[in-house]
Amino acid sequence: MPRQTRRVVISGIGPITPFGLGIEPLWNGLAEGRSMLAPAPTFDSTGFPCPFVGAITRELFDVKSVVPKSYRKATKVMARDIELAVGAAHAAMASAGIVTKSHEPADGRVTIPPDRFGCHIGAGLIAAEENELTAALATAAGPDGRFSLSIWGSQGMQNLTPLWMLKYLPNMLACHVTIIHDCQGPSNTITCAEVSGILSMGESMRVIERGDADACISGGAESKVNLMGLLRQHFAGRMPKAAPGDDPAALVRPFAPDARGCPPGEGGGLLILESEECVSKRGGAALAALEGFGARQSICTDDAGIVPDADGAADAIRAALEDARADLDSIDAIVPFGTGVPELDATERRALHAVFGARAKSIPIVTITPSIGNCGAGAAAVGACVAVECLRRQMLPARLNGAGIGDLDANAAPARSAELNRMLVAFPSFGGQNGAIVLGRTP
């Protein structure tokens, strides 16, 4: 399909991370080189090899504070992932200066016509709330006190709330966001693990380029800060071993020879993508240009079938550069996944060297996971928000714990000024999907 001519820009960013809601707390925390990894606040995580997580405390974010009064009853059927998406959407709209139905404007006017406003959100494996599920499971014990599958099927399931399933469907993130903000344009949910946010942005980009919408809210969100999330990460071998008395800020070491894993986190980000003419017409401001997008699938050659080879990751980067009509020398910094999981770090390292050759070791790397953990489907969206802010501020945030082997610019470093005209955000995922976007500086 020939490349369309409508230029797509980013006019608003709404990250939600353990630093809080919005770009300011996130940027300040990253610039200061702080880590928010800590013991899980809502359950006992000491039985796991790593007791630390990247959690968003209730004091930092309460979903009821970001929804219209008329919609607060609906928060009862929001799983944590949905709450995060709703919060990120609120922050993104505010960042872009967009008025939607959620503001309940007295004159009834909104910034963008609802039928021209789309929505694409990446979602992950939403885990059931421990208290809600175990309360029902406890009613399915047999005469010996053990869990009985037959009793569960005939009686125990009846003790789940009737609307239980509506809290845990992946498409409910986009569902609640579109209802609150009355986005009636094209909508979709992407469930491709950690790369979901980039793939969602690519979907929104194409929708706007071909004229099916003037604006889209796009990104991803997920919470892995729950017992099921920790269990999955543990069985997959992605978590570092740590004791409760260890310094969590020293745990995640992206691209380091002694890297040993990454604790799970929760968070994500939604961004407002618009056609350039839409932003200009409404008097808004473009924070960055979304110049190119690429996606490819990798073959997973490990025994577990979750670690992708580097070919797909490299091809996704090449596709994004080609889409942006950008040469290799024009990329001034890169935001990778950088989990500190050795196998995935190796995939990213090989992909970057395959694309950039000898220059790969001199392009500044921006690492985020040491500060917030692995946010799953929200990880790449957080990376995109940070890249936009880097371009806007002409700065790179601090890097934690980097101790690379000299083939990547990923060592520990303070926040610093930088001339940034183009940035690459490139994420692989556990499972084989890869995505990349090229972001450009705007006047």
C-alpha positions as CSV (number, residue, x, y, z in Angstrom):
1,M,0.0,0.0,0.0
2,P,1.5,3.4,-1.0
3,R,2.4,5.7,1.9
4,Q,-0.3,8.2,2.5
5,T,0.4,12.0,2.7
6,R,-1.3,12.9,6.0
7,R,1.4,13.7,8.5
8,V,0.7,12.3,12.0
9,V,1.9,14.1,15.1
10,I,1.7,13.4,18.8
11,S,-0.2,16.2,20.7
12,G,-0.5,14.7,24.1
13,I,1.1,12.1,26.4
14,G,-0.3,10.4,29.4
15,P,2.0,8.0,31.1
16,I,1.0,6.3,34.4
17,T,3.8,4.7,36.3
18,P,4.9,4.1,39.9
19,F,6.1,7.7,39.9
20,G,2.5,8.8,39.5
21,L,0.1,10.0,36.8
22,G,1.4,12.3,34.0
23,I,4.8,13.0,32.4
24,E,6.1,15.4,35.1
25,P,6.5,12.9,38.0
26,L,7.8,10.3,35.5
27,W,10.4,12.6,34.0
28,N,11.5,14.0,37.3
29,G,12.0,10.5,38.7
30,L,14.0,9.3,35.7
31,A,16.1,12.5,35.5
32,E,17.0,12.1,39.2
33,G,17.9,8.4,38.6
34,R,15.4,7.1,41.1
35,S,13.9,3.6,41.3
36,M,10.3,2.9,42.5
37,L,10.8,-0.8,43.0
38,A,9.7,-1.9,46.4
39,P,7.9,-4.7,48.3
40,A,4.4,-5.3,47.0
41,P,2.0,-2.9,48.8
42,T,-1.2,-5.0,48.7
43,F,0.0,-8.6,49.3
44,D,2.9,-10.5,50.8
45,S,5.5,-11.1,48.1
46,T,8.2,-12.4,50.3
47,G,7.7,-16.0,49.2
48,F,8.9,-15.3,45.7
49,P,12.6,-15.3,44.8
50,C,12.2,-11.5,44.2
51,P,10.0,-9.6,46.7
52,F,10.1,-6.3,44.8
53,V,7.7,-4.9,42.2
54,G,7.0,-1.6,40.5
55,A,3.6,-0.7,42.0
56,I,1.4,2.4,41.7
57,T,0.1,3.1,45.2
58,R,-3.5,4.1,45.8
59,E,-2.2,7.3,47.3
60,L,-0.7,8.2,43.9
61,F,-3.7,7.3,41.8
62,D,-7.4,6.7,42.5
63,V,-9.4,6.1,39.4
64,K,-12.5,7.8,40.8
65,S,-10.7,11.1,40.7
66,V,-10.3,11.0,36.9
67,V,-13.8,9.9,35.8
68,P,-17.0,12.0,35.5
69,K,-19.2,11.8,38.6
70,S,-21.9,10.1,36.4
71,Y,-19.5,7.3,35.6
72,R,-18.1,6.5,39.0
73,K,-20.4,3.4,39.5
74,A,-18.7,1.8,36.5
75,T,-15.4,1.8,38.4
76,K,-16.7,-1.2,40.3
77,V,-16.2,-3.3,37.2
78,M,-12.7,-2.1,36.4
79,A,-9.8,-4.4,36.9
80,R,-6.5,-2.7,37.7
81,D,-5.4,-2.7,34.1
82,I,-8.6,-0.8,33.1
83,E,-8.1,1.7,35.8
84,L,-4.6,2.4,34.5
85,A,-5.9,2.9,31.0
86,V,-8.6,5.3,32.2
87,G,-6.1,7.3,34.2
88,A,-3.6,7.5,31.3
89,A,-6.4,8.6,28.9
90,H,-7.3,11.4,31.3
91,A,-3.7,12.6,31.5
92,A,-3.3,12.4,27.7
93,M,-6.4,14.4,27.0
94,A,-5.3,17.1,29.5
95,S,-1.8,17.1,28.0
96,A,-3.2,17.7,24.5
97,G,-5.7,20.3,25.7
98,I,-8.6,18.3,24.3
99,V,-12.1,18.6,25.7
100,T,-14.3,15.5,25.4
101,K,-17.7,14.4,26.7
102,S,-15.9,13.5,30.0
103,H,-15.5,17.2,30.8
104,E,-19.3,17.7,30.5
105,P,-18.8,21.2,29.0
106,A,-21.7,23.5,29.6
107,D,-22.1,24.5,26.0
108,G,-22.0,20.9,24.8
109,R,-19.0,21.4,22.5
110,V,-16.0,19.1,22.2
111,T,-12.7,19.6,20.6
112,I,-12.8,16.8,18.1
113,P,-16.0,15.3,16.6
114,P,-16.6,11.9,18.3
115,D,-16.9,10.1,14.9
116,R,-13.5,11.4,13.9
117,F,-11.8,10.2,17.2
118,G,-10.4,6.6,17.2
119,C,-8.9,4.4,19.9
120,H,-6.3,1.6,19.9
121,I,-5.1,0.3,23.2
122,G,-2.7,-2.6,24.0
123,A,-3.7,-4.9,26.8
124,G,-2.1,-7.9,28.6
125,L,-3.1,-10.9,30.6
126,I,-5.5,-9.4,33.1
127,A,-5.2,-11.2,36.4
128,A,-8.3,-11.7,38.6
129,E,-8.2,-9.9,41.9
130,E,-6.9,-12.2,44.7
131,N,-9.6,-11.4,47.3
132,E,-12.5,-11.6,44.8
133,L,-11.4,-15.0,43.3
134,T,-10.3,-16.7,46.5
135,A,-13.5,-15.8,48.3
136,A,-15.4,-17.8,45.6
137,L,-12.7,-20.6,45.5
138,A,-13.1,-21.1,49.3
139,T,-16.7,-22.1,48.8
140,A,-15.7,-25.0,46.6
141,A,-14.0,-27.2,49.2
142,G,-14.9,-30.9,49.4
143,P,-15.4,-33.0,52.6
144,D,-11.6,-33.3,53.0
145,G,-11.1,-29.5,52.9
146,R,-9.4,-29.6,49.5
147,F,-10.5,-27.7,46.4
148,S,-13.1,-29.7,44.4
149,L,-13.4,-29.0,40.7
150,S,-16.9,-30.5,40.6
151,I,-18.1,-28.4,43.5
152,W,-16.5,-25.3,41.8
153,G,-18.4,-26.0,38.6
154,S,-21.8,-26.7,40.3
155,Q,-21.7,-24.2,43.2
156,G,-18.5,-22.2,43.7
157,M,-18.7,-20.3,40.4
158,Q,-22.1,-19.0,41.5
159,N,-20.3,-17.0,44.2
160,L,-18.6,-14.8,41.7
161,T,-20.2,-11.5,41.0
162,P,-22.5,-11.6,37.9
163,L,-20.4,-9.0,36.1
164,W,-17.1,-10.7,37.1
165,M,-16.0,-11.4,33.5
166,L,-16.5,-7.8,32.4
167,K,-13.6,-6.8,34.6
168,Y,-11.1,-9.1,32.9
169,L,-11.7,-9.0,29.1
170,P,-8.7,-7.3,27.4
171,N,-11.0,-5.1,25.2
172,M,-12.5,-3.5,28.3
173,L,-9.6,-1.0,28.5
174,A,-10.6,0.5,25.1
175,C,-14.3,0.0,26.0
176,H,-14.2,2.2,29.1
177,V,-11.9,4.8,27.5
178,T,-14.1,5.2,24.4
179,I,-17.3,5.4,26.5
180,I,-15.9,8.1,28.9
181,H,-14.5,10.2,26.1
182,D,-17.1,9.3,23.4
183,C,-14.6,8.2,20.9
184,Q,-16.7,6.7,18.1
185,G,-14.1,6.3,15.4
186,P,-12.1,3.1,14.6
187,S,-11.2,1.1,17.7
188,N,-9.2,-2.0,18.3
189,T,-7.4,-3.9,21.1
190,I,-3.9,-5.3,20.6
191,T,-2.7,-8.2,22.8
192,C,0.9,-8.8,21.8
193,A,2.7,-8.7,25.2
194,E,5.2,-6.0,25.8
195,V,5.1,-4.6,22.2
196,S,1.4,-4.0,22.3
197,G,1.7,-0.2,22.8
198,I,3.9,0.3,19.7
199,L,1.6,-1.9,17.6
200,S,-1.4,0.1,18.8
201,M,0.3,3.4,17.8
202,G,1.1,1.9,14.4
203,E,-2.6,1.0,14.0
204,S,-3.7,4.5,14.9
205,M,-1.1,6.0,12.6
206,R,-2.4,4.1,9.6
207,V,-6.1,5.0,10.5
208,I,-5.2,8.7,10.5
209,E,-3.0,8.5,7.4
210,R,-5.8,7.0,5.3
211,G,-8.3,9.6,6.6
212,D,-10.6,7.3,8.7
213,A,-10.1,9.5,11.7
214,D,-8.5,12.8,12.6
215,A,-7.3,11.8,16.0
216,C,-6.8,8.6,18.0
217,I,-5.9,7.8,21.6
218,S,-3.3,5.0,21.5
219,G,-0.9,3.1,23.7
220,G,-1.1,0.4,26.3
221,A,-1.4,-0.5,30.0
222,E,-1.0,-3.5,32.2
223,S,-0.6,-4.5,35.8
224,K,1.7,-7.4,36.6
225,V,1.6,-6.5,40.3
226,N,-0.5,-9.4,41.5
227,L,0.1,-12.9,42.6
228,M,-0.6,-14.4,39.2
229,G,1.6,-11.8,37.5
230,L,4.5,-12.6,39.8
231,L,4.0,-16.4,39.4
232,R,4.1,-16.1,35.6
233,Q,7.2,-14.0,35.6
234,H,8.9,-16.5,38.1
235,F,8.0,-19.6,36.0
236,A,9.3,-17.9,32.9
237,G,12.6,-17.3,34.6
238,R,12.5,-13.5,34.1
239,M,12.8,-12.4,37.8
240,P,16.1,-11.7,39.6
241,K,16.7,-13.4,42.9
242,A,16.7,-10.9,45.8
243,A,16.3,-10.8,49.5
244,P,14.0,-8.4,51.3
245,G,17.0,-6.4,52.6
246,D,18.6,-5.9,49.2
247,D,18.6,-2.6,47.4
248,P,15.9,-2.8,44.8
249,A,17.4,0.1,42.9
250,A,20.4,-2.1,42.0
251,L,18.4,-5.1,40.7
252,V,17.8,-4.3,37.0
253,R,20.9,-4.1,35.0
254,P,20.1,-3.7,31.2
255,F,22.7,-5.0,28.8
256,A,25.2,-5.7,31.7
257,P,27.2,-9.0,31.8
258,D,25.8,-9.7,35.3
259,A,22.1,-8.9,34.4
260,R,19.8,-11.4,36.0
261,G,16.2,-10.3,35.4
262,C,13.5,-7.7,36.0
263,P,10.7,-7.5,38.6
264,P,7.2,-7.0,37.3
265,G,5.6,-3.6,37.4
266,E,2.4,-1.9,36.5
267,G,1.7,1.1,34.3
268,G,1.5,2.3,30.8
269,G,0.8,5.3,28.7
270,L,-1.7,6.6,26.2
271,L,-0.8,9.2,23.6
272,I,-2.9,11.5,21.4
273,L,-2.1,11.0,17.8
274,E,-3.6,13.5,15.3
275,S,-3.2,14.6,11.8
276,E,-1.1,17.7,11.5
277,E,-4.0,19.7,10.0
278,C,-6.3,18.6,12.9
279,V,-3.9,20.0,15.5
280,S,-3.3,23.2,13.5
281,K,-7.1,23.8,13.0
282,R,-7.9,23.4,16.7
283,G,-5.0,25.6,17.8
284,G,-3.1,22.7,19.5
285,A,0.6,22.0,19.6
286,A,2.5,19.0,18.2
287,L,5.0,17.6,20.8
288,A,6.6,15.2,18.2
289,A,6.0,13.8,14.8
290,L,5.3,10.1,14.4
291,E,7.4,9.6,11.3
292,G,7.6,5.8,10.8
293,F,6.3,2.5,12.1
294,G,7.5,-1.1,11.6
295,A,6.5,-4.5,12.9
296,R,7.8,-8.0,12.3
297,Q,7.5,-11.4,13.8
298,S,10.5,-13.4,15.2
299,I,11.0,-17.1,15.5
300,C,11.5,-18.2,19.1
301,T,14.3,-20.7,19.2
302,D,14.6,-21.3,23.0
303,D,13.1,-24.4,24.6
304,A,10.3,-22.3,26.2
305,G,9.4,-20.6,23.0
306,I,9.4,-17.1,24.5
307,V,12.7,-15.5,23.6
308,P,12.7,-14.2,20.0
309,D,15.7,-14.2,17.6
310,A,17.2,-10.9,16.5
311,D,16.1,-11.1,12.9
312,G,12.5,-10.0,13.4
313,A,13.6,-7.2,15.8
314,A,16.1,-5.9,13.3
315,D,13.6,-6.1,10.5
316,A,11.0,-4.1,12.5
317,I,13.6,-1.3,13.0
318,R,14.5,-1.3,9.3
319,A,10.8,-1.1,8.4
320,A,10.3,1.9,10.7
321,L,13.3,3.7,9.3
322,E,12.2,3.0,5.8
323,D,8.7,4.2,6.6
324,A,10.1,7.4,8.0
325,R,12.5,7.8,5.1
326,A,15.2,8.1,7.8
327,D,18.8,7.1,7.3
328,L,20.8,5.4,10.0
329,D,22.8,8.5,10.9
330,S,19.7,10.5,11.7
331,I,18.8,8.5,14.8
332,D,20.1,10.5,17.9
333,A,18.9,8.2,20.7
334,I,17.2,4.8,21.2
335,V,14.6,3.7,23.7
336,P,14.8,-0.1,23.9
337,F,13.0,-2.6,26.2
338,G,16.2,-3.1,28.2
339,T,14.8,-5.5,30.8
340,G,18.0,-6.9,32.2
341,V,16.8,-10.4,31.3
342,P,19.9,-11.7,29.6
343,E,18.3,-13.6,26.7
344,L,16.1,-10.7,25.7
345,D,18.9,-8.2,26.1
346,A,21.0,-10.3,23.8
347,T,18.3,-10.2,21.2
348,E,18.1,-6.4,21.4
349,R,21.9,-6.1,21.3
350,R,22.2,-8.2,18.2
351,A,19.3,-6.4,16.4
352,L,20.8,-3.0,17.1
353,H,24.2,-4.0,15.8
354,A,22.6,-5.7,12.7
355,V,20.9,-2.5,11.8
356,F,23.4,0.2,12.9
357,G,26.7,-1.6,12.6
358,A,29.6,0.0,14.3
359,R,27.6,3.1,15.1
360,A,25.4,1.1,17.5
361,K,27.9,1.5,20.3
362,S,27.8,5.4,20.1
363,I,24.0,6.0,20.0
364,P,22.7,6.9,23.5
365,I,20.4,4.3,25.0
366,V,17.5,5.4,27.3
367,T,16.6,2.7,29.9
368,I,13.4,2.8,31.9
369,T,12.8,-0.6,33.4
370,P,15.4,-0.3,36.3
371,S,13.1,2.4,37.7
372,I,9.6,1.0,37.2
373,G,10.0,-2.7,36.3
374,N,8.4,-4.6,33.4
375,C,4.9,-3.0,32.8
376,G,4.0,-5.6,30.2
377,A,1.6,-4.3,27.5
378,G,2.2,-0.8,28.9
379,A,6.0,-0.9,28.6
380,A,6.5,0.3,25.1
381,A,3.9,3.0,25.5
382,V,5.9,4.4,28.5
383,G,9.0,4.3,26.3
384,A,7.2,6.3,23.7
385,C,6.1,8.9,26.2
386,V,9.6,9.3,27.5
387,A,11.0,9.6,23.9
388,V,8.5,12.4,23.2
389,E,9.6,14.2,26.3
390,C,13.2,13.8,25.4
391,L,12.6,15.5,22.1
392,R,10.6,18.2,23.7
393,R,13.1,19.0,26.4
394,Q,16.2,18.2,24.3
395,M,17.5,16.1,27.2
396,L,18.2,12.5,28.1
397,P,17.2,11.2,31.5
398,A,19.6,9.4,33.9
399,R,20.5,5.8,33.4
400,L,20.6,3.3,36.3
401,N,22.9,0.4,36.8
402,G,24.3,0.1,33.3
403,A,27.5,-1.8,33.1
404,G,27.7,-2.7,29.5
405,I,30.6,-4.4,27.7
406,G,31.3,-1.4,25.5
407,D,29.3,-2.3,22.5
408,L,26.3,-0.1,23.5
409,D,26.1,3.3,25.1
410,A,24.1,1.9,28.1
411,N,26.4,2.5,31.1
412,A,25.1,4.4,34.2
413,A,24.9,8.2,33.4
414,P,23.3,11.3,34.8
415,A,20.6,13.3,33.1
416,R,22.1,15.5,30.4
417,S,21.3,17.9,27.6
418,A,21.5,16.5,24.0
419,E,20.7,17.6,20.5
420,L,17.8,15.3,19.6
421,N,16.1,15.5,16.2
422,R,15.0,11.8,15.8
423,M,14.6,9.0,18.3
424,L,13.9,5.3,17.8
425,V,11.6,3.4,20.1
426,A,12.1,-0.3,19.4
427,F,10.7,-3.2,21.5
428,P,10.8,-6.9,21.1
429,S,8.5,-9.0,23.3
430,F,8.6,-12.4,25.0
431,G,6.7,-14.4,22.4
432,G,8.2,-13.0,19.2
433,Q,6.4,-9.8,18.2
434,N,8.5,-6.8,17.5
435,G,7.6,-3.2,16.9
436,A,9.5,0.1,16.2
437,I,8.6,3.7,15.7
438,V,10.6,6.7,14.6
439,L,9.7,10.0,16.4
440,G,10.9,13.4,15.1
441,R,11.3,16.7,16.7
442,T,8.8,19.4,15.9
443,P,9.3,23.2,16.0
